[in-house]
Amino acid sequence: MDIQVPSGSGAFKLCQEMELLEFPDKFVIRSLESPDQAFSIGRFDGKIETQIGDSCSGSHSKVSKIYGVVGTIRLLAGAHVLIITSQKKVGTYLGFPIFQVMSMKFLSCNEALRRSTSQEKRDEAYFMTLLRTVESTPGLYYSYGIDLTLNLQRALKLTEERASKPLWKQADPRFVWNRNLLEELIECKLDPFIIPLIQGNILSFQTVQFLLKDAPANITLISRRCTRRLGTRMWRRGANLEGDVANFVETEQLLELEGFKSSFLLVRGSIPLLWEQIVDLTYKPRLNIINHEETSKVVERHFHDLTQRYGEVMVVDLTNKHGDEGQLSMAYAAEMQKLPHVRYVSFDFHHHCRNSNFDNVQLLYDQISEDFEKQGYFLIDSEGKILAEQKGVARVNCIDCLDRTNVTQSYLARESLNSQLRRIGALSSTECISMFGEIYEKFKTSWAEQGDEISLGYSGTFAMKSDLVRFGRQTFPGLIKDGMTALSRYYLNNFHDGIRQDAMDLVSGHYTVNGNRPSPFQLNGFESFLYLPVASALLLGSLTVTTFTLNQAGRTAHHLVSSVLWAGVTAGLMALVKANGRQFCSRPRLCGLL
């Protein structure tokens, strides 16, 4: 079968260079390439007008160059338009430039705020805080010429009619980060301005004298984060009732060499049971498996969806076999026994790879190599002839689907790359990419950086264990870095991620602002506390007074009694904070856990 590599959106052309004109009563966004393509947004009511005529020829206060319209969102007092204010080219995908969003800005059209109640004004202020959080969302990428949400194998199977449509109509909605924000632009038929963004990571590097044939080659890593259960590390765990899981990421490794194009897919995602791990100021909160009559159906729905999309699924579970994690792993294994068409492999990563012995991942590969090689990869030659198709996918998970998962996926990706290069003829049967130092170093660095980006989106920090990917062992600087990362995760999980989760729920449409429902921010009791400042002030204050009185304790009986009393107060406060740890943590207000 001969096919053509996708040529972007065919005859349809997206606006690439745009300018923003700010008038007293409206914003106008206009294409610089085709000035007749423009639309306006009213600054008082947020109304979009597509027929603006000569109305943009009047006096305007400011003109700015922008790089895209991400979408719109309506809050209590009006609309807000999100635009891309700066970008950076990070590589190419099948010949098309890829850009990373470097900065975004919301344009506010909320004149109605002046007529709002005091509670509505407070709510709107919190929503605006969430929008500012959205503006700094990491890891957003896009292209004006090709849909980044589809892997090569799926993209090449598009019908000619669909491939000529606007990018947003071609896109896989699972991976369109701004899909909810595009609704109004779609309704107004502003296709030339609609740019699907993916959240994840895109890394592309080019090398010369790649292997034995001195042929230039490109290897591109693209990770696409699913938006169906979008969230932060501790507030989105496991699956929802529809079978969508937290931190689900499809990673594609694309090889381009001497006219050949090869694509290899891996997926990761949280354990598809109903479970939670609520922060409570402890370093490692207790993990709770939710007993629900729908659990088996949730697991079945999840794997049915994967099978429909990817073919045969092989599960690689890297969780520990003791403690809370072990209980969850056992529950997972028990559910997988009910799905005989899905192979489940349990590999205790921490046990087998203790003392930073990364090479022991080979023990896992020995177990799965036969099925892994049968799943294969997608390969076409320079004439577009399909030489091989990927018939299945490995689904890898640990608890967070970050650190251990990334180490293991990089190993599987390396094995697949070796197989592809041998098939193309760039390697002999006895050669592997690890024998070519400079190329292999870039390969490992790309996978480590890719892991960092995925981790930033979920946990707010870089990945841990990246030394294992880069060097195959733990280094002392890497050990220090992992310690600092662990502390950062603790702080963010306990005292910041509630707001970040609300921002994700708002931008993804999981929460819709409605002025007719009660305010989600009316707080009572402990919930009105300011999280970390309150807990810290109570403990530090009592510890300071206790220390002072202890220094005076030897002077009089009165000082001794005071010391004992303040020590009791301190112990009581510590017990109070521990008992109500969840109440002192930042937590989301907009949506429930499931």
C-alpha positions in Angstrom: 0.0 0.0 0.0 1.4 3.4 -1.0 0.5 6.5 1.0 1.5 10.1 1.2 3.0 11.7 4.3 0.4 14.3 5.6 0.8 17.7 4.0 -0.7 19.7 6.8 -4.2 21.0 6.2 -4.2 20.8 2.5 -5.7 23.9 0.8 -6.8 25.2 4.2 -4.4 27.8 5.6 -4.1 28.9 9.2 -3.2 32.5 10.2 0.4 32.5 11.3 1.2 36.2 11.7 -1.4 38.3 13.5 -1.8 41.6 15.2 -3.9 42.7 18.1 -5.5 46.2 17.9 -6.9 47.6 21.1 -9.8 50.1 20.8 -11.7 51.7 23.6 -14.7 49.4 23.0 -13.2 46.3 21.4 -10.2 44.2 20.6 -9.5 43.4 17.0 -7.4 40.4 15.9 -6.3 40.5 12.3 -4.2 38.4 10.0 -1.1 40.2 8.7 -1.0 37.8 5.7 -4.6 38.3 4.8 -5.9 41.5 6.4 -9.5 40.7 5.4 -9.4 37.8 7.8 -10.2 39.4 11.2 -12.6 39.4 14.0 -13.4 41.6 17.0 -14.3 41.0 20.7 -16.4 43.6 22.5 -14.6 44.9 25.6 -17.9 45.4 27.5 -19.8 42.2 26.6 -17.3 39.8 25.0 -19.4 39.5 21.9 -17.5 38.2 18.9 -18.1 39.9 15.5 -16.7 38.3 12.3 -17.9 41.1 10.0 -15.9 44.1 11.1 -15.7 46.1 7.9 -13.9 49.4 8.3 -14.5 49.5 12.1 -10.9 48.8 12.8 -9.7 51.8 10.9 -10.4 54.2 13.7 -8.2 55.3 16.6 -6.6 52.6 18.6 -4.4 52.8 21.7 -2.1 49.9 21.0 -1.0 47.4 18.4 0.8 44.2 19.3 2.0 41.2 17.4 0.5 37.9 18.6 1.1 34.3 17.5 -2.3 32.7 18.0 -5.7 32.7 19.7 -6.0 29.9 22.3 -9.7 30.5 22.9 -12.2 32.2 25.1 -13.8 31.5 28.5 -16.7 33.2 30.2 -16.8 33.8 34.0 -19.3 35.6 36.1 -18.7 39.1 34.9 -17.8 38.5 31.2 -15.6 36.9 28.7 -11.8 36.5 28.6 -9.8 35.8 25.4 -6.5 33.9 25.7 -3.8 34.8 23.2 -0.2 33.6 22.6 2.2 36.5 23.1 5.5 34.8 22.5 6.7 31.5 21.0 9.8 29.5 20.3 10.5 27.2 17.4 11.6 23.9 18.9 12.0 21.7 15.8 10.0 20.1 13.0 7.6 17.3 12.7 7.5 15.7 9.2 8.9 18.9 7.8 6.5 21.3 9.5 7.8 23.8 12.1 6.8 23.1 15.7 6.4 26.0 18.2 6.4 26.0 22.0 4.2 28.6 23.8 6.5 30.8 25.8 3.9 33.2 27.2 0.1 33.7 27.1 -2.2 36.5 28.2 -5.9 36.8 28.9 -7.7 39.9 27.5 -10.6 40.7 29.8 -14.0 41.8 28.6 -15.9 42.1 31.9 -17.6 45.4 32.2 -20.4 43.7 34.1 -18.1 43.3 37.1 -19.2 46.7 38.3 -22.8 45.5 38.8 -21.9 42.3 40.6 -22.6 41.5 44.2 -19.8 41.5 46.8 -19.7 37.7 46.8 -19.6 37.6 43.0 -16.7 40.0 43.0 -14.9 37.8 45.5 -15.6 34.7 43.3 -14.5 36.6 40.2 -11.3 37.6 41.9 -10.5 33.9 42.6 -11.4 32.9 39.1 -9.0 35.6 37.9 -6.3 34.0 40.1 -7.0 30.7 38.3 -6.7 32.4 34.9 -3.3 33.8 35.9 -2.3 30.2 36.8 -3.5 29.1 33.3 -1.4 31.7 31.7 1.7 30.0 33.0 0.8 26.5 32.0 4.0 24.6 31.0 4.6 22.4 28.0 2.2 23.7 25.4 3.0 23.1 21.7 1.4 23.7 18.3 2.0 23.8 14.6 0.4 26.0 11.9 0.8 23.3 9.3 0.2 19.8 10.8 -2.0 18.3 13.5 0.2 17.3 16.4 -2.5 15.3 18.2 -2.3 12.4 15.8 0.6 9.9 15.7 2.0 9.1 12.3 0.2 5.8 11.9 -3.2 7.4 12.6 -2.5 10.5 10.6 -1.6 8.5 7.4 -4.9 6.7 7.6 -7.0 9.8 7.4 -9.3 10.0 4.5 -8.3 12.6 1.9 -11.5 14.6 2.7 -10.8 14.8 6.4 -7.1 15.6 5.8 -8.2 18.8 3.9 -10.3 20.1 6.8 -9.1 22.6 9.4 -6.7 21.2 12.0 -9.2 21.3 14.8 -11.5 19.0 12.8 -8.7 16.5 12.2 -7.5 16.5 15.8 -7.9 13.8 18.4 -10.0 15.7 21.1 -8.3 13.7 23.9 -5.1 15.6 23.3 -6.4 19.1 22.4 -5.5 21.0 25.6 -7.6 24.0 24.6 -10.6 22.1 23.2 -13.0 23.6 25.7 -11.7 27.2 25.1 -12.3 26.8 21.3 -16.0 26.3 21.5 -16.9 30.0 20.8 -14.4 30.3 18.0 -15.8 27.2 16.4 -19.3 28.4 16.7 -18.4 31.7 15.0 -16.6 29.7 12.2 -13.2 31.3 12.8 -11.3 28.3 11.4 -8.3 30.3 10.2 -7.6 31.3 13.8 -8.2 28.0 15.6 -5.0 26.4 16.7 -5.1 23.1 18.6 -2.5 23.0 21.4 -1.1 19.8 22.9 0.3 19.7 26.4 3.3 17.4 26.9 6.6 17.6 25.3 8.2 17.8 21.9 11.9 17.2 21.5 13.7 17.0 18.1 17.4 16.7 17.4 19.2 16.3 14.2 22.5 14.5 13.9 25.0 14.1 11.0 27.0 11.0 10.3 24.3 9.2 12.2 25.4 5.6 11.9 27.4 3.4 9.4 26.1 5.1 6.3 26.9 8.7 7.4 23.3 9.6 6.7 21.6 12.6 8.5 18.7 11.6 10.7 16.0 13.1 12.9 14.6 11.5 16.0 11.6 13.4 17.5 9.9 12.6 20.8 6.3 13.8 21.1 4.3 13.3 24.3 0.6 14.1 24.3 -1.2 14.5 27.6 -4.9 13.5 27.7 -7.3 16.1 29.0 -10.1 13.8 30.1 -8.8 13.4 33.6 -6.5 16.4 33.7 -5.0 17.3 37.0 -2.3 17.5 39.6 -0.4 14.6 41.2 -2.4 14.2 44.4 -5.8 15.5 43.4 -6.2 13.3 40.3 -5.3 9.7 41.0 -6.6 6.6 39.3 -9.7 6.5 37.1 -13.1 8.1 36.9 -16.3 6.1 36.3 -15.9 6.4 32.6 -12.5 4.7 32.7 -10.4 7.8 32.0 -7.2 7.8 34.0 -5.0 10.6 35.5 -1.7 11.5 33.8 -2.5 9.5 30.6 0.2 10.3 28.1 0.8 8.9 24.6 4.5 9.1 23.7 5.6 8.8 20.0 9.2 8.3 19.0 9.6 9.2 15.4 12.7 8.3 13.3 13.4 9.9 9.9 16.4 8.4 8.0 17.2 8.2 4.3 13.6 8.6 3.3 12.3 6.1 5.8 9.9 7.2 8.5 9.2 5.1 11.5 6.9 5.7 14.5 6.9 3.9 17.8 4.2 4.4 20.5 4.1 3.9 24.3 1.4 5.0 26.7 1.4 5.6 30.4 -1.4 6.3 32.8 -2.5 6.0 36.5 -3.7 2.6 37.8 -7.3 2.4 36.4 -9.0 1.7 39.7 -10.9 4.1 41.9 -8.4 5.3 44.5 -7.2 8.5 46.2 -4.2 9.8 48.2 -5.3 13.0 50.0 -2.6 15.3 51.2 -2.6 15.8 55.0 0.9 17.3 55.8 2.5 13.9 56.1 5.4 13.2 53.7 3.6 10.2 52.2 -0.2 10.3 52.7 -2.1 7.1 53.1 -3.4 5.6 49.9 -7.1 4.6 49.9 -8.7 2.2 47.5 -12.4 3.2 47.0 -14.7 0.2 47.1 -17.2 0.7 44.4 -19.6 -1.6 42.6 -18.5 -0.2 39.2 -14.7 -0.9 39.7 -14.6 -3.9 37.4 -16.6 -2.0 34.7 -14.2 1.0 35.1 -11.2 -1.2 34.4 -13.0 -2.9 31.5 -14.0 0.5 29.9 -10.4 1.7 30.2 -8.9 -1.3 28.4 -11.6 -1.5 25.9 -10.8 2.1 24.8 -7.1 1.3 24.6 -7.7 -1.8 22.6 -9.9 0.0 20.2 -7.3 2.7 19.6 -4.0 0.8 19.8 -4.6 -2.9 19.3 -3.2 -5.4 21.8 -2.3 -3.9 25.1 0.4 -5.2 27.4 0.4 -3.8 30.9 3.7 -3.2 32.7 3.1 -2.4 36.4 6.2 -1.1 38.2 4.7 -0.6 41.6 6.1 -1.9 44.9 4.8 -5.1 46.5 4.6 -3.9 50.1 2.7 -1.2 52.1 -0.2 0.8 50.6 1.4 0.6 47.2 1.5 -3.1 47.4 -2.2 -3.3 48.3 -3.1 -1.2 45.3 -0.9 -3.4 43.0 -2.6 -6.5 44.3 -6.0 -5.0 43.6 -4.9 -4.1 40.1 -3.6 -7.6 39.5 -6.9 -9.1 40.7 -8.9 -7.0 38.3 -6.5 -7.7 35.4 -7.2 -11.5 35.9 -10.7 -10.7 34.7 -9.4 -9.5 31.3 -7.6 -12.5 29.7 -7.1 -10.6 26.4 -4.8 -8.1 28.2 -1.4 -9.3 29.3 -0.4 -8.0 32.8 3.2 -8.1 33.9 4.2 -7.0 37.4 7.8 -5.8 38.0 8.8 -4.4 41.4 11.1 -1.7 40.0 12.5 -0.6 43.4 13.2 -4.2 44.4 14.9 -5.3 41.2 16.7 -2.0 40.5 17.8 -1.2 44.1 21.2 0.4 44.5 20.6 2.2 41.2 21.1 -0.9 39.1 19.3 0.3 36.0 20.6 -2.6 34.0 18.2 -4.9 35.8 15.4 -3.5 33.7 16.7 -6.2 31.3 15.0 -8.7 33.6 11.7 -7.1 32.8 12.5 -7.0 29.0 13.3 -10.7 29.1 9.8 -11.4 30.3 8.0 -9.3 27.7 10.4 -9.2 24.7 8.4 -11.7 22.6 5.1 -9.9 22.9 6.8 -6.5 22.7 8.5 -7.4 19.4 5.2 -8.7 18.1 3.6 -5.3 18.8 6.2 -3.8 16.5 6.3 -0.2 15.1 5.1 1.7 12.1 7.4 2.0 9.1 7.1 3.5 5.6 9.8 3.9 2.9 10.6 6.9 0.8 7.8 6.1 -1.6 5.2 6.0 1.1 4.9 2.2 1.1 3.9 0.7 4.4 6.5 -1.8 5.5 5.3 -2.5 9.0 2.5 -1.4 11.4 2.4 -1.2 15.1 -0.2 -3.8 16.2 -0.3 -3.0 20.0 1.1 -0.9 22.7 2.8 -1.3 26.1 1.0 0.6 28.9 3.5 1.4 31.6 2.7 2.7 35.1 4.1 3.2 38.5 2.3 5.2 41.2 2.7 8.6 39.7 3.6 7.4 36.1 6.6 9.7 36.2 10.0 8.6 37.4 10.1 4.7 37.3 7.8 4.9 34.2 10.1 7.2 32.3 13.2 5.0 33.0 11.4 1.9 31.8 9.9 3.6 28.7 13.2 4.9 27.7 14.6 1.4 27.8 11.8 0.0 25.7 12.1 2.9 23.2 15.8 2.1 22.8 15.1 -1.5 22.1 12.5 -0.5 19.5 14.9 2.0 17.9 17.5 -0.7 17.5 15.0 -3.0 15.8 13.9 -0.2 13.4 17.5 0.7 12.5 18.3 -2.9 11.8 15.2 -3.2 9.6 16.2 -0.1 7.6 19.7 -1.4 7.2 21.5 1.3 9.2 22.6 -1.3 11.8 23.8 -4.8 11.5 22.2 -7.6 13.5 25.1 -7.3 16.1 25.0 -3.5 16.4 22.9 -1.3 18.7 22.6 2.5 19.2 24.5 2.4 22.5 27.7 1.6 20.5 27.6 5.2 19.0 28.4 7.4 21.9 27.4 10.9 20.7 24.1 9.7 19.2 23.3 7.6 22.3 24.0 10.5 24.7 21.5 12.7 22.8 19.0 9.9 22.8 19.2 9.5 26.6 19.2 13.3 27.2 16.0 13.7 25.1 14.2 11.0 27.1 15.3 12.5 30.4 14.1 16.0 29.3 10.9 14.5 28.0 10.4 13.0 31.5 11.0 16.4 33.1 8.3 18.0 31.0 5.7 15.4 31.7 6.5 15.6 35.4 6.2 19.4 35.4 2.6 19.2 34.0 1.5 16.7 36.7 3.7 17.2 39.8 5.0 20.7 39.2 8.6 19.6 39.5 11.2 17.9 37.3 11.3 14.1 37.2 13.3 12.1 39.7 15.6 9.2 38.7 16.6 11.1 35.5 20.2 10.0 36.2 19.2 6.4 35.4 18.0 7.6 32.0 21.0 9.8 31.3 23.8 7.7 32.8 22.3 4.3 33.7 23.2 4.9 37.4 22.6 7.3 40.3 25.2 10.0 40.7 25.7 12.1 43.9 24.6 15.4 42.3 21.5 13.5 41.0 20.8 12.2 44.5 20.9 15.7 45.9 18.7 16.9 43.0 16.2 14.1 43.7 16.1 15.1 47.4 15.4 18.8 46.5 12.7 17.6 44.0 11.1 15.5 46.7 10.9 18.5 49.0 9.5 20.7 46.3 6.8 18.1 45.5 5.9 18.0 49.2 5.4 21.7 49.3 3.5 22.0 46.1 1.2 19.0 46.8 0.3 20.3 50.3 0.2 24.1 49.8 -0.3 25.0 46.1 -1.9 22.2 44.0 -5.4 22.9 45.1 -5.4 26.2 43.2 -3.6 24.5 40.2 -6.2 21.8 40.1 -9.0 24.4 40.1 -7.3 26.1 37.2 -7.1 22.9 35.2 -10.7 22.0 35.9 -11.8 25.5 34.8 -9.8 25.6 31.6 -10.6 22.0 30.6 -14.4 22.6 31.1 -14.7 20.0 33.9 -16.2 23.0 35.8 -18.5 25.5 34.2 -19.0 28.9 35.8 -22.7 29.5 36.5 -23.9 32.5 38.4 -27.2 30.7 39.3 -25.5 28.1 41.5 -24.1 28.7 45.0 -20.6 30.1 45.3 -18.0 27.3 45.5 -15.8 29.6 47.7 -18.0 30.2 50.7 -15.8 28.7 53.4 -16.5 27.6 57.0 -14.5 26.7 60.0 -11.0 25.4 59.4 -11.5 25.9 55.6 -11.1 29.6 56.0 -7.5 29.2 57.3 -4.6 30.3 55.1 -3.1 26.8 54.9 0.7 27.0 55.5 1.0 30.4 57.1 -1.5 29.5 59.8 0.0 26.1 60.6 3.5 27.5 60.6 2.6 30.5 62.7 0.9 28.4 65.3 3.8 25.9 65.6 6.7 28.4 65.4 5.1 30.7 67.8 4.5 28.1 70.5 7.9 26.5 69.9 9.6 30.0 70.4 7.7 30.7 73.6 8.4 27.2 74.9 12.2 27.5 74.1 12.3 30.9 75.9 10.6 29.6 79.0 12.8 26.5 79.1 15.8 28.8 79.2 14.3 30.5 82.2 13.1 27.3 83.9 16.0 26.9 86.3 15.5 30.3 87.9 12.2 30.0 89.7 9.4 27.5 90.2 7.1 29.9 88.3 9.3 29.7 85.2 9.3 25.9 85.5 5.5 25.8 85.6 5.3 28.2 82.6 7.7 26.0 80.6 5.6 22.9 81.3 2.4 24.7 80.3 3.9 26.0 77.1 5.4 22.7 76.2 1.9 21.2 76.7 0.4 23.9 74.5 3.0 23.2 71.8 2.3 19.5 71.9 -1.4 20.1 71.8 -1.0 22.4 68.8 1.1 19.8 67.0 -1.5 17.2 67.7 -4.2 19.5 66.4 -2.4 20.3 63.2 -1.6 16.6 62.7 -5.2 15.5 63.4 -6.5 18.2 61.0 -3.7 18.0 58.5 -6.1 17.9 55.5 -7.7 21.1 56.6 -4.4 23.0 56.5 -3.6 21.9 53.0 -4.5 23.7 49.8 -7.3 21.7 48.1 -9.5 22.2 45.1 -12.9 23.8 45.4 -14.5 23.3 42.0 -14.7 19.6 41.4 -14.8 16.3 43.3 -12.1 13.6 43.1 -14.0 11.5 40.6 
